[in-house]
Amino acid sequence: MISPADGHTPLTALVVQGITMDFVGLRALENVNLTLRQGEILGLIGPNGSGKTTMINVITGLLRPTAGRIQADGADITGKPPHKIAQTGVARTFQKVKLFRELTVFENVKVAAVSVGMPNRRAKEQAWVALEELGIEAWSGRIAGTLPYGHERKVEVARALAMNPKFILLDEPAAGMDEEESAALLQILTPIPEKKNLGMLIVDHDMNLIMRLCNRLHVLNYGKTIGEGTPEEVRRIPEVVEAYLGS
């Protein structure tokens, strides 16, 4: 977000400025501004249909915004192809797991590293590091299509981490997990941004996870920002309570 004081954009940040996204007969996002800094965890929350996944799709190049711009570390990435955006250091996961089900866990993660231009040896190293970060290195030789669901979601996150990103966007990483699995994922994700100096944006409906994990929250409703701040600050915004959190 451009600072009103000096007009400068922070360089070590993913900066979304004035993003509007129109589909036929529908405005999915309207003039949304947000900033994700390296080393922090930002929660993007709101009711179903509020524009959260659309925002991730715009940032990562799956959709070209109607208006506005996006910068990663000062470089304009607005509307670039997804593979080019990934090469600038922006990685993501998807709501629905998109593993190569016939490949092993290790091959799935290595492919992600290769996709951003890493040579084979470094891609292997990055894959092992990512698997260790998620605590699933013992499953490296398992065929992805035979994994338990909770492990599939961890492999999805490991693939994004293997790309060695500066910013990682997680679209409902705990979806479909039970309470125990969700708590375990929370423990895994919490130290990663500080340890790796990356910015993590997370979309999830598990408010227990979101409130404990995130440094800041950005709340959307009908494609518009209705609140920003720390979890405690956001809890006290009447419009957020009415639209999403409830009393």
Buried (B, 14 or more C-beta within 10 A) or exposed (E): EBEEEEEEBBEEBBBBBBBBBBEEEEBBBBBBBBBBBBBBBBBBBBBEBBBBBBBBBBBBBBBEBBBBBBBBBEEEBBBBEBEEBBBBBBBBBBBEBEBEEEBBBBBBBBBBBBBBEBEEEEBBBBBBBBBEBBBBBEBBEBBBEEBEEBBBBBBBBBBBBBBBBBBBBBBBBBBBBEEEBBBBBBEBBBEBBEEBEBBBBBBBBBBEBBBEBBBBBBBBBBBBBBBBBEBEEBBEBEEBBEBBBEE
